[in-house]
């Protein structure tokens, strides 16, 4: 096809030859047409590159960029729960507010309400989570920047829910180390996929966030241990009162700041107990795996953390494929959290 020519195609040229002499005033030689077409292509390419460079210089995303920026909210108790996701974090949760208080200490690309996983690459010896650590929000090298090394593939949101699919970046880039332990990955972007659906409210409870996640583990490399940090929350300095929910007494009891793990759901609140955030895993939605709940206090950063972790082990190789988990994040006062967790413990007939 010769761009821009309506009567100079090879078919028209053939017809002109069959009928006698060609009228050269109305027909362009194929070589000239080809040159004109190439020139048009070059001009279009230069224009596209110029537009791309201009957008990049302004800090704008590519035209085919999937946006992960959204805000969802819903009335909850005496206030409302408001969740914000951002492009900066590839659609991970940047902010969670209730009663006018921020619950998330979003700083780099690790301190969010987000998910991650770690694998052992079937290696003997010490397991160090950050050595092979696909992370939803991005990599350590992303720092406090405006872009994520994770790749957001799909994103949808409505008034009270959102869902996303992403290709997670490794926390460490090739050549980086964590406390002297080198990265095991050879690329920045992993081939591990992550999907989440976040809904405000669950059944009759409005101070609950229904949090569903699915990790997809590829066939290679082989692993004997998978550690799924199904959900973690990093919280500001005001949140440094730690508790666990006792499923027997149905009460919140004090817990040291760790670091450590135990089988009961963890709740972190401010000193007064007026603002608290807790997590529990729904027992019948986690592929038969038992959760472990961790808690941490980072003195230098003045940051508190809880997480909900599931581990899969196999002496030969863990099965590739999907690993799905469902949790409830409970927001309110300490009394609110205790009441709601008690109701769910009773409904499930045993410990959460």
C-alpha positions in Angstrom: 0.0 0.0 0.0 1.3 3.4 -1.0 0.2 6.0 1.6 -1.7 9.0 0.2 -2.1 7.6 -3.4 -5.6 6.9 -4.6 -5.0 6.4 -8.3 -1.3 5.3 -8.4 -1.6 1.8 -6.9 0.0 -1.1 -8.8 -3.5 -2.2 -9.9 -4.2 1.2 -11.5 -0.8 1.3 -13.1 -1.4 -2.1 -14.6 -4.7 -1.0 -16.1 -3.1 2.1 -17.6 -0.5 -0.1 -19.3 -3.1 -2.4 -20.7 -5.0 0.6 -22.2 -2.0 2.3 -23.8 0.3 5.1 -22.7 0.3 6.2 -19.1 -0.6 9.8 -18.2 2.4 10.7 -16.0 0.8 13.9 -14.9 -1.7 11.8 -12.8 0.6 8.9 -11.7 3.6 8.8 -9.4 6.4 6.3 -9.9 6.4 3.5 -7.2 9.9 4.5 -6.0 8.7 8.0 -5.4 5.6 6.8 -3.6 7.7 4.5 -1.4 10.0 7.4 -0.5 7.0 9.6 0.4 5.5 6.8 2.5 8.8 6.4 4.4 9.0 10.1 5.0 5.5 10.1 6.4 6.4 7.2 8.7 9.5 9.0 10.0 7.6 12.2 10.6 4.9 10.3 12.6 7.6 8.4 14.6 9.4 11.6 15.4 6.2 13.3 16.5 5.3 10.3 18.8 8.8 10.3 20.4 8.6 14.1 20.9 5.2 13.7 22.7 6.6 10.9 24.8 9.7 12.9 25.8 7.5 15.9 26.7 5.2 13.8 28.9 8.1 12.3 30.6 9.7 15.7 31.3 6.4 16.8 32.9 6.3 13.7 35.0 3.2 12.4 33.2 2.7 8.6 32.8 2.7 7.0 29.3 -0.5 7.1 27.3 -1.2 3.3 27.9 -0.5 3.7 31.7 -3.0 1.9 34.0 -3.9 4.4 36.8 -4.0 3.1 40.3 -5.3 6.4 41.9 -8.6 6.1 43.7 -10.4 7.0 46.9 -13.2 4.9 48.4 -15.2 5.6 51.5 -18.1 4.4 53.6 -19.8 5.5 56.9 -18.3 3.5 59.8 -19.4 4.0 63.4 -19.1 7.6 64.5 -17.1 8.5 61.3 -16.2 7.0 58.0 -13.5 4.8 56.6 -11.6 6.4 53.7 -9.0 4.6 51.7 -6.7 6.1 49.1 -4.6 4.3 46.5 -2.0 6.0 44.3 -0.1 5.6 41.1 3.1 6.1 43.1 2.5 2.7 44.7 1.2 0.8 41.7 -2.3 0.9 43.2 -1.3 -0.1 46.8 -3.0 1.6 49.7 -1.3 4.9 50.6 -3.8 6.1 53.2 -6.4 4.7 55.6 -8.3 7.3 57.7 -11.1 7.0 60.3 -12.4 9.7 62.6 -10.0 12.1 60.9 -6.9 10.1 61.9 -4.3 8.6 59.5 -3.5 5.0 60.3 -0.8 4.4 57.7 2.8 5.7 57.8 3.3 5.8 54.0 6.9 6.8 53.5 8.9 4.8 50.9 7.5 1.9 48.9 7.4 -0.6 51.8 5.5 1.2 54.6 1.9 1.0 53.4 -1.1 -1.2 53.9 0.0 -3.8 51.3 1.1 -7.4 50.6 4.3 -9.2 49.8 5.8 -12.7 49.5 9.2 -14.3 50.1 10.7 -17.5 48.8 13.8 -19.6 49.5 14.7 -20.6 45.9 15.2 -24.1 47.3 18.4 -23.1 49.0 19.9 -24.7 52.1 20.7 -22.7 55.1 19.3 -19.4 56.5 16.1 -18.1 55.1 16.1 -14.3 54.8 12.8 -12.9 53.6 14.2 -9.8 51.7 16.6 -11.8 49.5 13.7 -12.9 47.2 10.8 -10.7 48.0 8.2 -9.7 45.5 6.4 -6.6 46.9 3.1 -5.1 45.8 4.0 -1.4 46.2 7.5 -1.5 44.6 11.1 -1.9 45.4 13.5 -0.5 48.0 15.3 1.6 45.3 12.0 3.3 44.5 12.5 5.1 47.8 10.3 8.1 48.3 10.0 8.7 44.6 6.8 9.1 42.6 7.1 5.9 40.5 7.0 2.2 41.3 9.0 -0.6 39.9 5.9 -2.8 40.2 3.7 -3.0 37.2 0.0 -2.3 37.6 -1.9 -4.5 35.1 -5.6 -3.8 35.9 -7.4 -1.5 38.3 -11.1 -0.8 39.0 -12.8 1.1 41.8 -16.3 2.1 42.8 -17.7 4.0 45.8 -16.9 1.3 48.4 -14.6 -1.2 46.8 -11.5 -1.5 44.6 -9.6 -4.3 42.9 -6.3 -4.6 41.2 -3.9 -6.9 39.5 -0.2 -6.3 39.4 3.2 -7.8 38.6 5.3 -7.3 41.7 8.8 -5.8 41.8 11.4 -7.5 43.9 12.2 -5.5 47.1 15.9 -5.7 46.4 17.4 -5.0 43.0 20.1 -7.4 41.6 23.3 -6.6 43.4 21.7 -5.0 46.4 21.9 -6.6 49.9 19.8 -6.7 53.1 22.0 -6.7 56.2 24.8 -8.3 54.2 22.6 -10.9 52.5 22.6 -10.4 48.7 19.5 -10.4 46.5 18.8 -13.8 44.8 16.7 -12.3 42.0 18.4 -11.3 38.7 15.7 -8.8 37.6 13.9 -5.9 39.2 10.4 -6.9 38.0 9.3 -10.3 39.1 7.1 -12.8 37.3 4.9 -13.2 40.4 1.4 -11.7 40.1 -0.8 -10.3 42.8 -4.5 -9.6 42.9 -6.5 -7.9 45.6 -10.1 -6.9 46.2 -10.8 -4.5 49.0 -14.4 -3.8 50.1 -15.6 -1.5 52.9 -18.0 -3.3 55.2 -18.6 -7.0 55.6 -22.1 -8.4 56.2 -23.6 -6.3 59.0 -20.3 -4.7 60.2 -19.4 -1.3 58.8 -16.1 -0.9 60.7 -14.5 -3.8 58.8 -12.5 -3.9 55.6 -12.9 -7.2 53.7 -9.5 -7.8 52.2 -9.0 -10.6 49.7 -5.7 -11.4 48.0 -4.3 -13.9 45.6 -0.7 -14.6 44.8 0.2 -16.5 41.6 3.5 -18.4 41.9 5.2 -19.4 38.6 6.7 -22.8 37.7 10.2 -21.5 38.0 12.3 -21.1 40.0 11.7 -24.0 42.4 10.9 -23.3 46.1 10.6 -25.4 49.2 9.3 -22.5 51.3 6.9 -19.7 50.5 6.1 -17.0 53.0 3.1 -15.0 52.1 2.7 -11.7 54.0 -0.9 -11.6 53.0 -1.3 -8.2 54.6 0.8 -5.8 56.6 0.1 -2.3 58.0 2.8 0.2 58.9 1.4 2.8 61.4 2.6 6.2 62.7 4.4 6.8 65.9 1.2 7.5 67.9 0.3 3.9 67.5 2.5 2.1 70.0 0.1 0.2 72.2 0.1 -3.5 71.2 -2.5 -6.1 72.0 -3.7 -9.5 71.0 -7.2 -10.8 70.8 -7.7 -13.8 73.0 -10.3 -16.1 71.4 -11.0 -17.9 74.6 -11.8 -14.9 76.8 -12.9 -12.8 73.8 -10.8 -9.9 75.2 -7.9 -7.8 74.1 -4.9 -8.4 76.3 -1.6 -6.5 76.4 1.2 -7.7 74.1 4.8 -6.7 74.0 6.0 -4.8 70.9 8.1 -7.7 69.7 9.4 -8.4 67.2 7.6 -11.7 67.3 4.8 -13.8 66.0 2.0 -15.7 67.7 -1.3 -17.3 66.7 -3.8 -14.7 67.9 -4.8 -11.6 65.9 -2.8 -8.4 66.7 -4.3 -5.0 67.4 -2.3 -1.8 67.6 -3.8 1.4 69.0 -2.8 4.8 70.3 -2.2 5.1 74.1 -5.7 6.1 74.9 -7.2 3.3 72.8 -9.4 5.7 70.9 -8.0 4.7 67.5 -7.0 1.1 66.8 -6.4 -1.2 63.9 -6.5 -5.0 63.9 -6.4 -7.9 61.6 -7.8 -11.4 61.6 -7.9 -14.1 59.0 -11.1 -15.9 58.1 -10.4 -19.5 59.0 -12.4 -21.1 56.1 -10.9 -18.9 53.3 -7.2 -19.7 53.5 -6.7 -23.0 51.8 -6.5 -24.8 55.1 -3.4 -22.8 56.2 -3.1 -21.4 59.7 -2.1 -17.7 60.0 0.6 -16.3 62.2 0.4 -12.7 63.3 3.5 -10.6 63.7 4.1 -7.3 65.5 7.1 -4.9 65.4 8.2 -1.6 66.7 10.9 0.2 64.8 12.5 2.6 67.3 14.6 4.6 64.9 11.8 5.2 62.4 9.1 5.5 65.1 6.8 3.1 63.2 4.6 0.2 64.4 3.7 -2.8 62.2 1.5 -5.8 62.3 1.2 -8.5 59.7 -0.8 -11.6 58.8 1.5 -14.4 57.5 0.9 -17.8 55.9 3.7 -20.3 55.2 3.8 -23.2 52.8 6.5 -25.8 53.0 7.4 -28.9 50.8 10.5 -31.0 51.0 10.7 -31.1 47.2 8.8 -28.1 45.7 5.8 -26.1 46.7 3.1 -26.2 44.1 3.0 -23.4 41.6 -0.3 -21.6 41.0 -2.6 -19.5 43.0 -2.6 -19.0 46.8 -5.6 -17.0 48.0 -6.3 -15.5 51.5 -9.1 -13.5 53.1 -8.8 -11.2 56.1 -10.8 -8.7 57.9 -9.2 -5.4 58.9 -11.0 -3.9 61.9 -11.0 -0.1 62.5 -12.3 1.9 65.4 -11.6 2.2 69.1 -10.1 -0.7 71.1 -13.6 -1.4 72.4 -15.0 -1.5 68.8 -12.2 -3.9 67.7 -12.7 -6.2 70.6 -16.5 -6.3 70.1 -16.2 -7.1 66.4 -13.5 -9.7 66.7 -15.6 -11.4 69.5 -18.6 -11.6 67.2 -16.5 -13.2 64.4 -14.8 -15.6 66.8 -18.2 -16.7 68.0 -19.6 -17.0 64.5 -16.7 -19.3 63.4 -17.1 -21.5 66.5 -13.5 -21.2 67.7 -10.5 -19.0 67.4 -10.4 -16.8 64.2 
